[in-house]
Amino acid sequence: MRWTKARRTRTYRIAELEETTELWVTSEDGRHGTKSRRLATFTNPDDVAPFLRTVEQDLRAGGWLEDDI
């Protein structure tokens, strides 16, 4: 998932590990560069989709637009 707002971009990616799944976000801002951080760690794969829906709702509410690259 990639989202944009003004000159900022947030890219969300999932990393599947042996026993967990991690959600990472990379933020890009022309003034502050690029930063990545782990947003969440899941031990149950069924928890990922509902969490992503919540993230999407929060982004839309905050004025972010999905970027269909």
C-alpha positions as CSV (number, residue, x, y, z in Angstrom):
1,M,0.0,0.0,0.0
2,R,1.3,3.4,-0.9
3,W,-0.3,6.6,0.3
4,T,0.4,10.3,-0.5
5,K,-0.5,13.6,1.1
6,A,1.0,16.9,-0.2
7,R,4.7,16.0,-0.7
8,R,4.7,13.1,1.7
9,T,4.5,9.4,0.9
10,R,4.0,6.4,3.1
11,T,4.6,2.9,1.9
12,Y,3.3,0.0,3.9
13,R,4.8,-3.5,3.4
14,I,4.4,-6.9,5.0
15,A,7.3,-9.1,6.0
16,E,6.4,-12.7,6.7
17,L,8.9,-14.3,9.0
18,E,8.9,-17.9,10.4
19,E,6.5,-17.4,13.3
20,T,5.3,-13.8,12.9
21,T,4.3,-11.2,10.3
22,E,5.5,-7.7,10.5
23,L,4.0,-4.5,9.1
24,W,6.6,-1.9,8.1
25,V,6.0,1.7,7.1
26,T,8.4,3.8,5.1
27,S,7.8,7.6,5.2
28,E,9.3,9.9,2.6
29,D,9.3,13.6,3.0
30,G,11.4,16.0,0.9
31,R,12.5,17.9,4.0
32,H,13.3,15.1,6.4
33,G,14.4,12.2,4.0
34,T,13.2,8.6,4.3
35,K,12.5,6.7,7.6
36,S,11.4,3.2,8.1
37,R,9.9,1.6,11.2
38,R,8.1,-1.5,12.2
39,L,4.5,-0.6,12.9
40,A,3.1,-3.9,14.2
41,T,4.0,-7.5,14.7
42,F,1.4,-10.3,14.4
43,T,1.6,-13.8,15.7
44,N,-1.8,-14.7,14.2
45,P,-2.0,-14.2,10.4
46,D,-5.7,-13.6,10.7
47,D,-5.1,-10.3,12.5
48,V,-3.3,-8.7,9.6
49,A,-6.2,-7.9,7.3
50,P,-8.4,-6.2,10.0
51,F,-5.5,-4.2,11.1
52,L,-4.7,-3.0,7.6
53,R,-8.4,-2.0,7.1
54,T,-8.1,0.2,10.3
55,V,-4.8,1.7,9.0
56,E,-6.5,2.5,5.6
57,Q,-9.5,4.1,7.4
58,D,-7.2,6.2,9.5
59,L,-5.2,7.4,6.5
60,R,-8.4,8.3,4.5
61,A,-9.7,10.2,7.5
62,G,-6.4,12.1,7.7
63,G,-6.6,13.2,4.1
64,W,-4.2,10.7,2.6
65,L,-4.8,9.4,-0.9
66,E,-4.0,5.9,-2.1
67,D,-1.4,5.8,-4.8
68,D,-2.0,3.2,-7.5
69,I,1.5,2.7,-8.7
